[in-house]
Amino acid sequence: MEEKIEEKLKNKKWKYTNIKYLFELQKFLDLADNIEDEQMRKLLINQMIKLDKQLTTISEEMFENIKNMKNK
């Protein structure tokens, strides 16, 4: 049975089951691991996490807007 969009959004499954997203995230983390300066590496990873969170919020708001438009 296919999961409803609302459930996917709630559980963030739309994001964490996306193969391309996971590949690019792993690629970023692999590259970041090669940064020798520990402080710089942590700053870069933390900033990437903040960016990812913001993009996720924007995406979910867009999904919600599309869902609301379809229900009208």
VENFEN-V140767 format. One record per backbone hydrogen bond with DSSP energy under -0.5 kcal/mol. NH is the residue of the N-H (numbers start at 0). CO is the residue of the C=O. E is the energy in kcal/mol with one decimal. If there is no record, write none. Layout:
nh-><NH	NH>
co-><CO	CO>
e-><E	E>
This chain:
nh-><7	8	9	10	11	11	12	13	14	15	16	17	18	21	22	23	24	25	26	27	28	29	30	31	32	33	33	34	35	37	40	41	42	43	44	45	46	47	48	49	50	51	52	53	54	55	56	57	58	59	60	61	62	63	64	65	66	67	68	69	70	71	71>
co-><3	4	5	6	7	8	7	7	11	11	12	14	16	17	18	19	20	21	22	23	24	25	26	27	28	29	30	31	33	35	36	37	38	39	40	41	42	43	44	45	46	47	48	49	50	51	52	53	54	55	56	57	58	59	60	61	62	63	64	65	66	67	68>
e-><-2.1	-2.7	-2.5	-2.5	-0.6	-0.7	-1.5	-0.8	-0.9	-2.1	-1.2	-1.2	-0.8	-2.5	-2.4	-2.5	-2.5	-2.4	-2.4	-2.4	-2.5	-2.5	-2.3	-2.8	-1.9	-0.6	-1.2	-1.8	-0.6	-0.9	-2.7	-2.4	-2.4	-2.6	-2.5	-2.6	-2.3	-2.2	-2.2	-2.1	-2.5	-2.8	-2.4	-2.2	-2.7	-2.3	-2.2	-2.4	-2.5	-2.7	-2.1	-2.1	-2.6	-2.3	-2.3	-2.5	-2.5	-2.5	-2.2	-2.0	-1.5	-0.5	-0.7>
